[in-house]
Amino acid sequence: MRFEIVGEISNVEIIAQGNAIRELALLRNQYGLGNWRKKKGIAQLRLDDGSMAMAEVHWYEAHGIGKVKIKIKEWL
């Protein structure tokens, strides 16, 4: 399912960073070296059909690279 984040992500928390990230080797191979962190937050999403929904999203982020692999974890 494709979606677009509308506005800002709120209640952002760091779940894991550095070697605590399970996919660290994959992130480094695909996107490069960086201070990787796995984060979560609440966002309003616009879905493919144009409807709006709130969801908890998880993503990986590194300085200079930005947010990658954004996933919907729970509908609110």
N, C-alpha and C positions, 0 to 999 in steps of 0.2 A: 504494500500500500504506500503510495506516495503522499507526502504531506509537506506543508510549508509552515514554518513557525511565524506566527503573527505577534508582533510586539517583542517584549523582552521576556527572558526566562527568569522566574522568581524562585526564591527559596533554594538557591544553588548551594550544594554541598560537595565536598571532595570525598569520593568513596575510597579511592586508592591512588597511590602515586609511586613512580619508580618501579622497583622490582616487585612490588605487590600486584602489579597489573599482569593478568594472565596472558594477554595478547601483546605484551611489550615487544617481543621479537618481530611479530607481524607488523606492528605499527612502525617500528624503525626501518624495516625493509621497504614498506610501501611509501612512507612519508618522510623518513629521515630521522636523524638524531634530534633529541629535544628533551626537555624536562616534562615528560608525559604525565598527565593526571586523568583519572576517570572521574567524571562529575555527574551529578543528577540534579534535576530541578523540575519545576512545574511550568508548563507552557500552554498557550492557546494555539491550536493548530487549525489550519484550513486544509480539509481533505480534498481528494480528487473530485468528488461530486459537488464541491463548493460549500459543504456544511462546515460548521465550526465545532470544535470539541476541546476540552481540557484534558491533559494527560501528563503523567510523569515521564520525562524523557531522560535517557542516559547518553553520554557521549564521551569521547576522548579529546583532550586538548593539550597543545604544547605551544609555548611562546614562539612566535614567528611563523607558526603553521596554522593555528586556529582550531576550530571545532571540526572533528571528523567522525564518521560512523555514528550518526545520531539515530537512536532507536527509541521506539515507543515501548515503555515497560508496563504502564498501567493506565487505563482510562479512568478519569475522575468524573 
